[in-house]
Amino acid sequence: MLLRSVRPSGSTADAPVLANSLLSPSAARKAFLPVAARGPQLPFGLVAPHAWSGTRVAQSGEVRFNVNAPDGRAAGVAVFAPVSVQPADASTLISARTKLIGGTSVSALRRTVIDRMVAEGGWVVNDAVREIQGRKVLVVLAQTGTPGAPSKSLTFYFTELDGRIYSLATTAPLEFAEPIAAGSEQVMASLRSTASRTVAAQK
C-alpha cells in the first residue's frame, strides 16, 4: 500500500529493495552470531548479523545495535523494542476486514511511523504486510532528507511475540539500505517465542 498522502511532492527516490532470500545454513553460521538479549520485557533470544555490534538491553526491553560496513565504516543503527500504541490509535475501528498484527491494527502501527516521520521531517515511502518464516510482519519504508534527494533510509518491522508487539527499526544512509535490510530480515526470521523455544529445547 503506497502512502501518497505522507510523501512530499517531487520525491522520486525509490524505496530500498528488501532481500527475499536467506543465507545458506553454512553461510549463516559464519555471518550471524547469537545475541544474549534478555530483559524483563524481552524473554527470548535473537540472532544478529556479525556486523551488528554494541548491543545493550535497556530496562524497557529495548536492544540497540551499531551496524558496521565490511570496511569498518559506521553503516547505521538498529533498535529492537516493544511497541506502545497510543490509545487513540489502538481504538481504531476493527472489522472482519481489518488487517491485524497480533491483535493490533496495521493502520495503528503504520501511524506510529507516520508520526515519527512528521516529527523528523521525513516521509513514508511504502508499506506491506509480509510473511517471514511463517510470522506475519508489517514492513514500513521511510526516508528523511530533501524531497527528491533523500539522505537516509528508515525501515520498520512490526511483529508479535508472546502476545506483545515488537518493532525492529533501522536507520542508515541510502548506500547501506540494502545490506541492512538483508540483515534485518535475518533477525526477524530468527525470532522465536518462549513457547516455541521451549518445545525446540525438549526435542
Contact map, one row per residue, 1 for C-alpha under 8 A:
11100000000000000000000000000000000000000000000000000000000000000000000000000000000000000000000000000000000000000000000000000111000000000000000000000000000000000000000000000000000000000000000000000000000
11110000000000000000000000000000000000000000000000000000000000000000000000000000000000000000000000000000000000000000000000001110000000000000000000000000000000000000000000000000000000000000000000000000000
11111110000000000000000000000000000000000000000000000000000000000000000000000000000000000000000000000000000000000000000000011110000000000000000000000000000000000000000000000000000000000000000000000000000
01111110000000000000000000000000000000000000000000000000000000000000000000000000000000000000000000000000000000000000000000001000000000000000000000000000000000000000000000000000000000000000000000000000000
00111111000000000000000000000000000000000000000000000000000000000000000000000000000000000000000000000000000000000000000000000000000000000000000000000000000000000000000000000000000000000000000000000000000
00111111000000000000000000000000000000000000000000000000000000000000000000000000000000000000000000000000000000000100000000111000000000000000000000000000000000000000000000000000000000000000000000000000000
00111111101000000000000000000000000000000000000000000000000000000000000000000000000000000000000000000000000000000000000000111000000000000000000000000000000000000000000000000000000000000000000000000000000
00001111111000000000000000000000000000000000000000000000000000000000000000000000000000000000000000000000000000000000000000100000000000000000000000100000000000000000000000000000000000000000000000000000000
00000011111000000000000000000000000000000000000000000000000000000000000000000000000000000000000000000000000000000000000000000000000000000000000000100000000000000000000000000000000000000000000000000000000
00000001111100000000000000000000000000000000000000000000000000000000000000000000000000000000000000000000000000000000000000000000000000000000000000110000000000000000000000000000000000000000000000000000000
00000011111110000000000000000000000000000000000000000000000000000000000000000000000000000000000000000000000000000000000000000000000000000000000000111000000000000000000000000000000000000000000000000000000
00000000011111000000000000000000000000000000000000000000000000000000000000000000000000000000000000000000000000000000000000000000000000000000000000110000000000000000000000000000000000000000000000000000000
00000000001111100000000000000000000000000000000000000000000000000000000000000000000000000000000000000000000000000000000000000000000000000000000000011100000000000000000000000000000000000000000000000000000
00000000000111110000000000000000000000000000000000000000000000000000000000000000000000000000000000000000000000000000000000000000000000000000000000000000000000000000000000000000000000000000000000000000000
00000000000011111000000000000000000000000000000000000000000000000000000000000000000000000000000000000000000000000000000000001100000000000000110000000000000000000000000000000000000000000000000000000000000
00000000000001111100000000000000000000000000000000000000000000000000000000000000000000000000000000000000000000000000000000000000000000000000100000000000100000000000000000000100110000000000000000000000000
00000000000000111110000000000000000000000000000000000000000000000000000000000000000000000000000000000000000000000000000000000000000000000000000000000000000000000000000000000000110010000000000000000000000
00000000000000011111000000000000000000000000000000000000000000000000000000000000000000000000000000000000000000000000000000000000000000000000000000000000000000000000000000000000010011000000000000000000000
00000000000000001111110000000000000000000000000000000000000000000000000000000000000000000000000000000000000000000000000000000000000000000000000000000000000000000000000000000000010011001000000000000000000
00000000000000000111110000000000000000000000000000000000000000000000000000000000000000000000000000000000000000000000000000000000000000000000000000000000000000000000000000000000000001000000000000000000000
00000000000000000011111000000000000000000000000000000000000000000000000000000000000000000000000000000000000000000000000000000000000000000000000000000000000000000000000000000000000000000000000000000000000
00000000000000000011111100000000000000000000000000000000000000000000000000000000000000000000000000000000000000000000000000000000000000000000000000000000000000000000000000000000000000000100000000000000000
00000000000000000000111111110000000000000000000000000000000000000000000000000000000000000000000000000000000000000000000000000000000000000000000000000000000000000000000000000000000000000000000000000000000
00000000000000000000011111110000000000000000000000000000000000000000000000000000000000000000000000000000000000000000000000000000000000000000000000000000000000000000000000000000000000000000000000000000000
00000000000000000000001111111000000000000000000000000000000000000000000000000000000000000000000000000000000000000000000000000000000000000000000000000000000000000000000000000000000000000000000000000000000
00000000000000000000001111111100000000000000000000000000000000000000000000000000000000000000000000000000000000000000000000000000000000000000000000000000000000000000000000000000000000000000000000000000000
00000000000000000000001111111110000000000000000000000000000000000000000000000000000000000000000000000000000000000000000000000000000000000000000000000000000000000000000000000000000000000000000000000000000
00000000000000000000001111111111000000000000000000000000000000000000000000000000000000000000000000000000000000000000000000000000000000000000000000000000000000000000000000000000000000000000000000000000000
00000000000000000000000011111111100000000000000000000000000000000000000000000000000000000000000000000000000000000000000000000000000000000000000000000000000000000000000000000000000000000000000000000000000
00000000000000000000000001111111100000000000000000000000000000000000000000000000000000000000000000000000000000000000000000000000000000000000000000000000000000000000000000000000000000000000000000000000000
00000000000000000000000000111111100000000000000011000000000000000000000000000000000000000000000000000000000000000000000000000000000000000000000000000000000000000000000000000000000000000000000000000000000
00000000000000000000000000011111110000000000001111000000000000000000000000000000000000000000000000000000000000000000000000000000000000000000000000000000000000000000000000000000000000000000000000000000000
00000000000000000000000000001111111000000000001111000000000000000000000000000000000000000000000000000000000000000000000000000000000000000000000000000000000000000000000000000000000000000000000000000000000
00000000000000000000000000000001111100000000111100000000000000000000000000000000000000000000000000000000000000000000000000000000000000000000000000000000000000000000000000000000000000000000000000000000000
00000000000000000000000000000000111110000000111100000010000000000000000000000000000000000000000000000000000000000000000000000000000000000000000000000000000000000000000000000000000000000000000000000000000
00000000000000000000000000000000011111000000110000000000000000000000000000000000000000000000000000000000000000000000000000000000000000000000000000000000000000000000000000000000000000000000000000000000000
00000000000000000000000000000000001111100101110000000011100000100000000000000000000000000000000000000000000000000000000000000000000000000000000000000000000000000000000000000000000000000000000000000000000
00000000000000000000000000000000000111111111100000000000100010000000000000000000000000000000000000000000000000000000000000000000000000000000000000000000000000000000000000000000000000000000000000000000000
00000000000000000000000000000000000011111110000000000000111010000000000000000000000000000000000000000000000000000000000000000000000000000000000000000000000000000000000000000000000000000000000000000000000
00000000000000000000000000000000000001111110000000000000001110000000000000000000000000000000000000000000000000000000000000000000000000000000000000000000000000000000000000000000000000000000000000000000000
00000000000000000000000000000000000001111110000000000000000110000000000000000000010000000000000000000000000000000000000000000000000000000000000000000000000000000000000000000000000000000000000000000000000
00000000000000000000000000000000000011111111100000000000000010000000000000000000000000000000000000000000000000000000000000000000000000000000000000000000000000000000000000000000000000000000000000000000000
00000000000000000000000000000000000001111111100000000000000000000000000000000000000000000000000000000000000000000000000000000000000000000000000000000000000000000000000000000000000000000000000001000000000
00000000000000000000000000000000000011000111110000000000000000000000000000000000000000000000000000000000000000000000000000000000000000000000000000000000000000000000000000000000000000000000001111000000000
00000000000000000000000000000000011111000111111000000000000000000000000000000000000000000000000000000000000000000000000000000000000000000000000000000000000000000000000000000000000000000000001100000000000
00000000000000000000000000000000011110000001111100000000000000000000000000000000000000000000000000000000000000000000000000000000000000000000000000000000000000000000000000000000000000000010011100000000000
00000000000000000000000000000001111000000000111110000000000000000000000000000000000000000000000000000000000000000000000000000000000000000000000000000000000000000000000000000000000000000110011000000000000
00000000000000000000000000000001111000000000011111010000000000000000000000000000000000000000000000000000000000000000000000000000000000000000000000000000000000000000000000000000000000100110000000000000000
00000000000000000000000000000011100000000000001111110000000000000000000000000000000000000000000000000000000000000000000000000000000000000000000000000000000000000000000000000000000000100110000000000000000
00000000000000000000000000000011100000000000000111111000000000000000000000000000000000000000000000000000000000000000000000000000000000000000000000000000000000000000000000000000000000000000000000000000000
00000000000000000000000000000000000000000000000011111000000000000011110000000000000000000000000000000000000000000000000000000000000000000000000000000000000000000000000000000000000000000000000000000000000
00000000000000000000000000000000000000000000000111111110000000001111000000000000000000000000000000000000000000000000000000000000000000000000000000000000000000000000000000000000000000000000000000000000000
00000000000000000000000000000000000000000000000001111110000000001111000000000000000000000000000000000000000000000000000000000000000000000000000000000000000000000000000000000000000000000000000000000000000
00000000000000000000000000000000000000000000000000011111000000011100000000000000000000000000000000000000000000000000000000000000000000000000000000000000000000000000000000000000000000000000000000000000000
00000000000000000000000000000000001010000000000000011111100000111100000000000000000000000000000000000000000000000000000000000000000000000000000000000000000000000000000000000000000000000000000000000000000
00000000000000000000000000000000000010000000000000000111110001111000000000000000000000000000000000000000000000000000000000000000000000000000000000000000000000000000000000000000000000000000000000000000000
00000000000000000000000000000000000011100000000000000011111111110000000000000000000000000000000000000000000000000000000000000000000000000000000000000000000000000000000000000000000000000000000000000000000
00000000000000000000000000000000000000100000000000000001111111100000000000000000000000000000000000000000000000000000000000000000000000000000000000000000000000000000000000000000000000000000000000000000000
00000000000000000000000000000000000000110000000000000000111111000000000000000000000000000000000000000000000000000000000000000000000000000000000000000000000000000000000000000000000000000000000000000000000
00000000000000000000000000000000000000011000000000000000111111000000000000000000110000000000000000000000000000000000000000000000000000000000000000000000000000000000000000000000000000000000000000000000000
00000000000000000000000000000000000001111100000000000000111111100000000000000000110000000000000000000000000000000000000000000000000000000000000000000000000000000000000000000000000000000000000000000000000
00000000000000000000000000000000000000000000000000000001111111110000000000000011110000000000000000000000000000000000000000000000000000000000000000000000000000000000000000000000000000000000000000000000000
00000000000000000000000000000000000010000000000000000011110011111000000000000011100000000000000000000000000000000000000000000000000000000000000000000000000000000000000000000000000000000000000000000000000
00000000000000000000000000000000000000000000000000000111100001111100000000001111000000000000000000000000000000000000000000000000000000000000000000000000000000000000000000000000000000000000000000000000000
00000000000000000000000000000000000000000000000000011111000000111110000000001110000000000000000000000000000000000000000000000000000000000000000000000000000000000000000000000000000000000000000000000000000
00000000000000000000000000000000000000000000000000011110000000011111000001111100000000000000000000000000000000000000000000000000000000000000000000000000000000000000000000000000000000000000000000000000000
00000000000000000000000000000000000000000000000000111000000000001111100001111100000000000000000000000000000000000000000000000000000000000000000000000000000000000000000000000000000100000000000000000000000
00000000000000000000000000000000000000000000000000111000000000000111111111110000000000000000000000000000000000000000000000000000000000000000000000000000000000000000000000000000000000000000000000000000000
00000000000000000000000000000000000000000000000000100000000000000011111111100000000000000000000000000000000000000000000000000000000000000000000000000000000000000000000000000001000000000000000000000000000
00000000000000000000000000000000000000000000000000100000000000000001111110000000000000000000000000000000000000000000000000000000000000000000000000000000000000000000000000000000000000000000000000000000000
00000000000000000000000000000000000000000000000000000000000000000001111110000000000000000000000000000000000000000000000000000000000000000000000000000000000000000000000000000000000000000000000000000000000
00000000000000000000000000000000000000000000000000000000000000000001111111000000000000000000000000000000000000000000000000000000000000000000000000000000000000000000000000000000000000000000000000000000000
00000000000000000000000000000000000000000000000000000000000000000001111111100000000000000000000000000000000000000000000000000000000000000000000000000000000000000000000000000000000000000000000000000000000
00000000000000000000000000000000000000000000000000000000000000000111100111110000000000000000000000000000000000000000000000000000000000000000000000000000000000000000000000000000000000000000000000000000000
00000000000000000000000000000000000000000000000000000000000000000111100011111000000000000000000000000000000000000000000000000000000000000000000000000000000000000000000000011001000000000000000000000000000
00000000000000000000000000000000000000000000000000000000000000000111000001111100000000000000000000000000000000000000000000000000000000000000000000000000000000000000000001111001000100000000000000000000000
00000000000000000000000000000000000000000000000000000000000000011110000000111110000000000000000000000000000000000000000000000000000000000000000000000000000000000000000001110000000000000000000000000000000
00000000000000000000000000000000000000000000000000000000000000011110000000011111000000000000000000000000000000000000000000000000000000000000000000000000000000000000000111100000000000000000000000000000000
00000000000000000000000000000000000000000000000000000000000001111000000000001111100000000000000000000000000000000000000000000000000000000000000000000000000000000000001111000000000000000000000000000000000
00000000000000000000000000000000000000000000000000000000000001110000000000000111110000000000000000000000000000000000000000000000000000000000000000000000000000000000011110000000000000000000000000000000000
00000000000000000000000000000000000000000000000000000000000111100000000000000011111000000000000000000000000000000000000000000000000000000000000000000000000000000000011100000000000000000000000000000000000
00000000000000000000000000000000000000001000000000000000000111000000000000000001111100000000000000000000000000000000000000000000000000000000000000000000000000000001111000000000000000000000000000000000000
00000000000000000000000000000000000000000000000000000000000000000000000000000000111110000000000000000000000000000000000000000000000000000000000000000000000000000001111000000000000000000000000000000000000
00000000000000000000000000000000000000000000000000000000000000000000000000000000011111000000000000000000000000000000000000000000000000000000000000000000000000000000000000000000000000000000000000000000000
00000000000000000000000000000000000000000000000000000000000000000000000000000000001111101100000000000000000110010000000000000000000000000000000000000000000000000000000000000000000000000000000000000000000
00000000000000000000000000000000000000000000000000000000000000000000000000000000000111111100000000000000000000000000000000000000000000000000000000000000000000000000000000000000000000000000000000000000000
00000000000000000000000000000000000000000000000000000000000000000000000000000000000011111110000000000000000000000000000000000000000000000000000000000000000000000000000000000000000000000000000000000000000
00000000000000000000000000000000000000000000000000000000000000000000000000000000000001111111000000000000000000000000000000000000000000000000000000000000000000000000000000000000000000000000000000000000000
00000000000000000000000000000000000000000000000000000000000000000000000000000000000011111111000000000000000100100000000000000000000000000000000000000000000000000000000000000000000000000000000000000000000
00000000000000000000000000000000000000000000000000000000000000000000000000000000000011111111000000000001100100000000000000000000000000000000000000000000000000000000000000000000000000000000000000000000000
00000000000000000000000000000000000000000000000000000000000000000000000000000000000000111111100000000000000000000000000000000000000000000000000000000000000000000000000000000000000000000000000000000000000
00000000000000000000000000000000000000000000000000000000000000000000000000000000000000011111110000000000100100000000000000000000000000000000000000000000000000000000000000000000000000000000000000000000000
00000000000000000000000000000000000000000000000000000000000000000000000000000000000000000011111000000000000000000000000000000000000000000000000000000000000000000000000000000000000000000000000000000000000
00000000000000000000000000000000000000000000000000000000000000000000000000000000000000000001111111000000100000000000000000000000000000000000000000000000000000000000000000000000000000000000000000000000000
00000000000000000000000000000000000000000000000000000000000000000000000000000000000000000000111111000000000000000000000000000000000000000000000000000000000000000000000000000000000000000000000000000000000
00000000000000000000000000000000000000000000000000000000000000000000000000000000000000000000011111000000000000000000000000000000000000000000000000000000000000000000000000000000000000000000000000000000000
00000000000000000000000000000000000000000000000000000000000000000000000000000000000000000000011111100000000000000000000000000000000000000000000000000000000000000000000000000000000000000000000000000000000
00000000000000000000000000000000000000000000000000000000000000000000000000000000000000000000011111110000110000000000000000000000000000000000000000000000000000000000000000000000000000000000000000000000000
00000000000000000000000000000000000000000000000000000000000000000000000000000000000000000000000011111000111000000000000000000000000000000000000000000000000000000000000000000000000000000000000000000000000
00000000000000000000000000000000000000000000000000000000000000000000000000000000000000000000000001111111110000000000000000000000000000000000000000000000000000000000000000000000000000000000000000000000000
00000000000000000000000000000000000000000000000000000000000000000000000000000000000000000000000000111111110000000000000000000000000000011100000000000000000001110000100000000000000000000000000000000000000
00000000000000000000000000000000000000000000000000000000000000000000000000000000000000000000000000011111000000000000000000000000000000000000000000000000000000110011100000000000000000000000000000000000000
00000000000000000000000000000000000000000000000000000000000000000000000000000000000000000000000000011111100000000000000000000000000000000000000000000000000000000000000000000000000000000000000000000000000
00000000000000000000000000000000000000000000000000000000000000000000000000000000000000000100000000011111110110000000000000000000000000000000000000000000000000000000000000000000000000000000000000000000000
00000000000000000000000000000000000000000000000000000000000000000000000000000000000000000101010001111011111110000000000000000000000000000000000000000000000000000000000000000000000000000000000000000000000
00000000000000000000000000000000000000000000000000000000000000000000000000000000000000000000000001111001111111000000000000000000000000000100000000000000000000000000000000000000000000000000000000000000000
00000000000000000000000000000000000000000000000000000000000000000000000000000000000000000000000000100000111111100000000000000000000000000000000000000000000000000000000000000000000000000000000000000000000
00000000000000000000000000000000000000000000000000000000000000000000000000000000000010001101000000000001111111110000000000000000000000000000000000000000000000000000000000000000000000000000000000000000000
00000000000000000000000000000000000000000000000000000000000000000000000000000000000010000000000000000001111111111000000000000000000000000000000000000000000001000000000000000000000000000000000000000000000
00000000000000000000000000000000000000000000000000000000000000000000000000000000000000000000000000000000011111111100000000000000000000000001000000000000000000000000000000000000000000000000000000000000000
00000000000000000000000000000000000000000000000000000000000000000000000000000000000000001000000000000000001111111110000000000000000000000000000000000000000000000000000000000000000000000000000000000000000
00000000000000000000000000000000000000000000000000000000000000000000000000000000000010000000000000000000000111111111000000000000000000000000000000000000000000000000000000000000000000000000000000000000000
00000000000000000000000000000000000000000000000000000000000000000000000000000000000000000000000000000000000011111111100000010000000000000001000000000000000100000000000000000000000000000000000000000000000
00000100000000000000000000000000000000000000000000000000000000000000000000000000000000000000000000000000000001111111110000110000000000000000000000000000000000000000000000000000000000000000000000000000000
00000000000000000000000000000000000000000000000000000000000000000000000000000000000000000000000000000000000000111111111000000000000000000000000000000000000000000000000000000000000000000000000000000000000
00000000000000000000000000000000000000000000000000000000000000000000000000000000000000000000000000000000000000011111111100000000000000000000000000000000000000000000000000000000000000000000000000000000000
00000000000000000000000000000000000000000000000000000000000000000000000000000000000000000000000000000000000000001111111111110000000000000000010100000000000000000000000000000000000000000000000000000000000
00000000000000000000000000000000000000000000000000000000000000000000000000000000000000000000000000000000000000000111111111100000000000000000000000000000000000000000000000000000000000000000000000000000000
00000000000000000000000000000000000000000000000000000000000000000000000000000000000000000000000000000000000000000011111111000000000000000000000000000000000000000000000000000000000000000000000000000000000
00000000000000000000000000000000000000000000000000000000000000000000000000000000000000000000000000000000000000000001111111000000000000000000000100000000000000000000000000000000000000000000000000000000000
00000000000000000000000000000000000000000000000000000000000000000000000000000000000000000000000000000000000000000000111111100000000000000000000110000000000000000000000000000000000000000000000000000000000
00000000000000000000000000000000000000000000000000000000000000000000000000000000000000000000000000000000000000000000111111110000000000000000011110000000000000000000000000000000000000000000000000000000000
00000111000000000000000000000000000000000000000000000000000000000000000000000000000000000000000000000000000000000100110011111000000000000000011100000000000000000000000000000000000000000000000000000000000
00100110000000000000000000000000000000000000000000000000000000000000000000000000000000000000000000000000000000001100100001111100000000000001111000000000000000000000000000000000000000000000000000000000000
01110110000000100000000000000000000000000000000000000000000000000000000000000000000000000000000000000000000000000000000000111110000000000001111000000000000000000000000000000000000000000000000000000000000
11100000000000100000000000000000000000000000000000000000000000000000000000000000000000000000000000000000000000000000000000011111000000000001110000000000000000000000000000000000000000000000000000000000000
11100000000000000000000000000000000000000000000000000000000000000000000000000000000000000000000000000000000000000000000000001111100000000111100000000000000000000000000000000000000000000000000000000000000
10000000000000000000000000000000000000000000000000000000000000000000000000000000000000000000000000000000000000000000000000000111110000000111000000000000000000000000000000000000000000000000000000000000000
00000000000000000000000000000000000000000000000000000000000000000000000000000000000000000000000000000000000000000000000000000011111000011110000000000000000000000000000000000000000000000000000000000000000
00000000000000000000000000000000000000000000000000000000000000000000000000000000000000000000000000000000000000000000000000000001111100011110000000000000000000000000000000000000000000000000000000000000000
00000000000000000000000000000000000000000000000000000000000000000000000000000000000000000000000000000000000000000000000000000000111111111000000000000000000000000000000000000000000000000000000000000000000
00000000000000000000000000000000000000000000000000000000000000000000000000000000000000000000000000000000000000000000000000000000011111111000000000000000000000000000000000000000000000001001100000000000000
00000000000000000000000000000000000000000000000000000000000000000000000000000000000000000000000000000000000000000000000000000000001111100000000000000000000000000000000000000000000000000000100000000000000
00000000000000000000000000000000000000000000000000000000000000000000000000000000000000000000000000000000000000000000000000000000001111110000000000000000000000000000000000000000000000000000000000000000000
00000000000000000000000000000000000000000000000000000000000000000000000000000000000000000000000000000000000000000000000000000000001111111000000000000000000000100000000000000000000000000000000000000000000
00000000000000000000000000000000000000000000000000000000000000000000000000000000000000000000000000001000000000000000000000000000111101111100000000000000000000110000000000000000000000000000000000000000000
00000000000000000000000000000000000000000000000000000000000000000000000000000000000000000000000000001000000000000000000000000000111100111110000000000000000011100000000000000000000000000000000000000000000
00000000000000000000000000000000000000000000000000000000000000000000000000000000000000000000000000001000010000000000000000000011110000011111000000000000000111100000000000000000000000000000000000000000000
00000000000000000000000000000000000000000000000000000000000000000000000000000000000000000000000000000000000000000000000000000011110000001111100000000000001111000000000000000000000000000000000000000000000
00000000000000000000000000000000000000000000000000000000000000000000000000000000000000000000000000000000000001001000000000011111000000000111110000000000001110000000000000000000000000000000000000000000000
00000000000000110000000000000000000000000000000000000000000000000000000000000000000000000000000000000000000000000000000000011110000000000011111000000000111100000000000000000000000000000000000000000000000
00000000000000100000000000000000000000000000000000000000000000000000000000000000000000000000000000000000000000000000100001111100000000000001111100000000111000000000000000000000000000000000000000000000000
00000000000000000000000000000000000000000000000000000000000000000000000000000000000000000000000000000000000000000000000001111000000000000000111110000111110000000000000000000000000000000000000000000000000
00000000000000000000000000000000000000000000000000000000000000000000000000000000000000000000000000000000000000000000100111100000000000000000011111000111110000000000000000000000000000000000000000000000000
00000000000000000000000000000000000000000000000000000000000000000000000000000000000000000000000000000000000000000000000011000000000000000000001111101111000000000000000000000000000000000000000000000000000
00000000000000000000000000000000000000000000000000000000000000000000000000000000000000000000000000000000000000000000000000000000000000000000000111111110000000000000000000000000000000000000000000000000000
00000001111100000000000000000000000000000000000000000000000000000000000000000000000000000000000000000000000000000000000000000000000000000000000011111100000000000000000000000000000000000000000000000000000
00000000011110000000000000000000000000000000000000000000000000000000000000000000000000000000000000000000000000000000000000000000000000000000000001111100000000000000000000000000000000000000000000000000000
00000000001010000000000000000000000000000000000000000000000000000000000000000000000000000000000000000000000000000000000000000000000000000000000011111110000000000000000000000000000000000000000000000000000
00000000000010000000000000000000000000000000000000000000000000000000000000000000000000000000000000000000000000000000000000000000000000000000001111111111100000000000000000000100000000000000000000000000000
00000000000000000000000000000000000000000000000000000000000000000000000000000000000000000000000000000000000000000000000000000000000000000000001111001111100000000000000000001100000000000000000000000000000
00000000000000000000000000000000000000000000000000000000000000000000000000000000000000000000000000000000000000000000000000000000000000000000001110000111110000000000000000111100000000000000000000000000000
00000000000000010000000000000000000000000000000000000000000000000000000000000000000000000000000000000000000000000000000000000000000000000000111100000111111000000000000000111100100000000000000000000000000
00000000000000000000000000000000000000000000000000000000000000000000000000000000000000000000000000000000000000000000000000000000000000000000111100000001111100000000000011110000000000000000000000000000000
00000000000000000000000000000000000000000000000000000000000000000000000000000000000000000000000000000000000000000000000000000000000000000011110000000000111110000000000011100000000010000000000000000000000
00000000000000000000000000000000000000000000000000000000000000000000000000000000000000000000000000000000000000001000000000000000000000000111100000000000011111000000001111000000000000000000000000000000000
00000000000000000000000000000000000000000000000000000000000000000000000000000000000000000000000000000000000000000000000000000000000000001111000000000000001111100000001110000000000000000000000000000000000
00000000000000000000000000000000000000000000000000000000000000000000000000000000000000000000000000001000000010000000000000000000000000001110000000000000000111110000111100000000000000000000000000000000000
00000000000000000000000000000000000000000000000000000000000000000000000000000000000000000000000000001100000000000000000000000000000000111100000000000000000011111000111000000000000000000000000000000000000
00000000000000000000000000000000000000000000000000000000000000000000000000000000000000000000000000001100000000000000000000000000000000010000000000000000000001111111110000000000000000000000000000000000000
00000000000000000000000000000000000000000000000000000000000000000000000000000000000000000000000000000000000000000000000000000000000000000000000000000000000000111111110000000000000000000000000110000000000
00000000000000000000000000000000000000000000000000000000000000000000000000000000000000000000000000000000000000000000000000000000000000000000000000000000000000011111000000000000000000000000000011000000000
00000000000000000000000000000000000000000000000000000000000000000000000000000000000000000000000000000100000000000000000000000000000000000000000000000000000000011111100000000000000000000000000000000000000
00000000000000000000000000000000000000000000000000000000000000000000000000000000011000000000000000000100000000000000000000000000000000000000000000000000000000011111110000000000000000000000000000000000000
00000000000000000000000000000000000000000000000000000000000000000000000000000000011000000000000000001100000000000000000000000000000000000000000000000000000001111011111000000000000000000000000000000000000
00000000000000000000000000000000000000000000000000000000000000000000000000000001111000000000000000000000000000000000000000000000000000000000000000000000000001111001111100000000000000000000000000000000000
00000000000000000000000000000000000000000000000000000000000000000000000000000011111000000000000000000000000000000000000000000000000000000000000000000000000111100000111110000000000000000000000000000000000
00000000000000000000000000000000000000000000000000000000000000000000000000000111100000000000000000000000000000000000000000000000000000000000000000000000000111000000011111000000000000010000000000000000000
00000000000000000000000000000000000000000000000000000000000000000000000000000111000000000000000000000000000000000000000000000000000000000000000000000000011110000000001111100000000000000000000000000000000
00000000000000000000000000000000000000000000000000000000000000000000000000011110000000000000000000000000000000000000000000000000000000000000000000000000011100000000000111110000000100000000000000000000000
00000000000000000000000000000000000000000000000000000000000000000000000000011100000000000000000000000000000000000000000000000000000000000000000000000001111000000000000011111000000000000000000000000000000
00000000000000000000000000000000000000000000000000000000000000000000000000111000000000000000000000000000000000000000000000000000000000000000000000000001110000000000000001111111100100000000000000000000000
00000000000000000000000000000000000000000000000000000000000000000000000000110000000000000000000000000000000000000000000000000000000000000000000000000011100000000000000000111111100000000000000000000000000
00000000000000010000000000000000000000000000000000000000000000000000000000000000000000000000000000000000000000000000000000000000000000000000000000000111100000000000000000011111100000000000000000000000000
00000000000000000000000000000000000000000000000000000000000000000000000000000000000000000000000000000000000000000000000000000000000000000000000000000000000000000000000000011111110000000000000000000000000
00000000000000000000000000000000000000000000000000000000000000000000100000110000000000000000000000000000000000000000000000000000000000000000000000000000000000000000000000011111111100000000000000000000000
00000000000000011000000000000000000000000000000000000000000000000000000000000000000000000000000000000000000000000000000000000000000000000000000000000000100000000000000000011111111110000000000000000000000
00000000000000011110000000000000000000000000000000000000000000000000000000000000000000000000000000000000000000000000000000000000000000000000000000000000000000000000000000000011111111000000000000000000000
00000000000000000000000000000000000000000000000000000000000000000000000000000000000000000000000000000000000000000000000000000000000000000000000000000000000000000000000000000001111111100000000000000000000
00000000000000000000000000000000000000000000000000000000000000000010000000010000000000000000000000000000000000000000000000000000000000000000000000000000000000000000000001010001111111110000000000000000000
00000000000000001110000000000000000000000000000000000000000000000000000000000000000000000000000000000000000000000000000000000000000000000000000000000000001000000000000000000000111111111000000000000000000
00000000000000000111000000000000000000000000000000000000000000000000000000000000000000000000000000000000000000000000000000000000000000000000000000000000000000000000000000000000011111111100000000000000000
00000000000000000000000000000000000000000000000110000000000000000000000000000000000000000000000000000000000000000000000000000000000000000000000000000000000000000000000000000000001111111110000000000000000
00000000000000000000000000000000000000000000000000000000000000000000000000000000000000000000000000000000000000000000000000000000000000000000000000000000000000000000000100000000000111111111000000000000000
00000000000000000010000000000000000000000000000000000000000000000000000000000000000000000000000000000000000000000000000000000000000100000000000000000000000000000000000000000000000011111111100000000000000
00000000000000000000010000000000000000000000001110000000000000000000000000000000000000000000000000000000000000000000000000000000000000000000000000000000000000000000000000000000000001111111110000000000000
00000000000000000000000000000000000000000000011110000000000000000000000000000000000000000000000000000000000000000000000000000000000000000000000000000000000000000000000000000000000000111111111000000000000
00000000000000000000000000000000000000000000000000000000000000000000000000000000000000000000000000000000000000000000000000000000000100000000000000000000000000000000000000000000000000011111111000000000000
00000000000000000000000000000000000000000000000000000000000000000000000000000000000000000000000000000000000000000000000000000000000110000000000000000000000000000000000000000000000000001111111000000000000
00000000000000000000000000000000000000000000011000000000000000000000000000000000000000000000000000000000000000000000000000000000000000000000000000000000000000000000000000000000000000000111111100000000000
00000000000000000000000000000000000000000001111000000000000000000000000000000000000000000000000000000000000000000000000000000000000000000000000000000000000000000000000000000000000000000011111110000000000
00000000000000000000000000000000000000000001110000000000000000000000000000000000000000000000000000000000000000000000000000000000000000000000000000000000000000001000000000000000000000000000011111011000000
00000000000000000000000000000000000000000001000000000000000000000000000000000000000000000000000000000000000000000000000000000000000000000000000000000000000000001100000000000000000000000000001111111000000
00000000000000000000000000000000000000000011000000000000000000000000000000000000000000000000000000000000000000000000000000000000000000000000000000000000000000000100000000000000000000000000000111111100000
00000000000000000000000000000000000000000000000000000000000000000000000000000000000000000000000000000000000000000000000000000000000000000000000000000000000000000000000000000000000000000000000011111110000
00000000000000000000000000000000000000000000000000000000000000000000000000000000000000000000000000000000000000000000000000000000000000000000000000000000000000000000000000000000000000000000000111111111000
00000000000000000000000000000000000000000000000000000000000000000000000000000000000000000000000000000000000000000000000000000000000000000000000000000000000000000000000000000000000000000000000111111111100
00000000000000000000000000000000000000000000000000000000000000000000000000000000000000000000000000000000000000000000000000000000000000000000000000000000000000000000000000000000000000000000000001111111110
00000000000000000000000000000000000000000000000000000000000000000000000000000000000000000000000000000000000000000000000000000000000000000000000000000000000000000000000000000000000000000000000000111111111
00000000000000000000000000000000000000000000000000000000000000000000000000000000000000000000000000000000000000000000000000000000000000000000000000000000000000000000000000000000000000000000000000011111111
00000000000000000000000000000000000000000000000000000000000000000000000000000000000000000000000000000000000000000000000000000000000000000000000000000000000000000000000000000000000000000000000000001111111
00000000000000000000000000000000000000000000000000000000000000000000000000000000000000000000000000000000000000000000000000000000000000000000000000000000000000000000000000000000000000000000000000000111111
00000000000000000000000000000000000000000000000000000000000000000000000000000000000000000000000000000000000000000000000000000000000000000000000000000000000000000000000000000000000000000000000000000011111
